[in-house]
Amino acid sequence: MRNTLLALLVIGLIAPGSAVLAQTKDKPARSAASLECSKQADDKNLHGKARKSFRAKCLKSMKQKST
């Protein structure tokens, strides 16, 4: 009984801490070009490899236009 209570106490202390750590990891902000290419891929209803390929070409062309 004592071991069970101790185990529950330990889990209760660890679980909330891991949730806080998971919330602090933010994804990097996406660039305007990335968002625009995603929107275009959505409009064309692309998924999987076709979407990835399209976005790569789109981002490359956006980068060339900006320089």
N, C-alpha and C positions, 0 to 999 in steps of 0.2 A: 504494500500500500504506500509506504513511504517513498519507494523508488518511483512509483507511478506519479505521485504528486511532484516529486523532484523533476522528473522528465517533462511533465506538463509545464512546470514553471520555467524550465530552460527553454522549451519551445516557444512559450509565450513571450520570453524576452528576446529571442533571436528573430522570430518571424517579423515583427514590426520593424526592426532595424533593417532587414533586407529589403522591405518594401520602400523604406525611405531612400536607401541607396539606389534602387531601381528608378525612382522618380527623379533623382538628381542628374542622371545621364541624359542630356538633351541631344537631339539630332542636330547636325549643322543646318543652318538656313539654306534653302535652295535658291539659286540665282534666278533672275527674271528669265534668262534664256532657257534654263532648265524647266521652269514652269510653263513657258510658252511651247516648248517642244512636247511636253507631256500633254498639253491641251490639244495640240495638233494630232498627236497619236491617238488621243481619246476620240477626236472628231472622225478619224479614219478607222476607228474601232480595231486598233492593232493590239495584239497580245503576244506574250512570249518572246521568241527570238525575233520575230518581225518587228515588234515594238522596240526591243533593245537596239536592233540594227538601225531602225528609223531615227531613234533618239540620238544615237551616236553621230549619224550623218548630220542631223539637224543641229546639234550642239557644235559640231565642227564648222558648219557653214555660218552659224551665228557668230562664232569666234572670229572667223575670217572677215565677216562684215564689219565687226567692231574695230579691227585693226587697219 
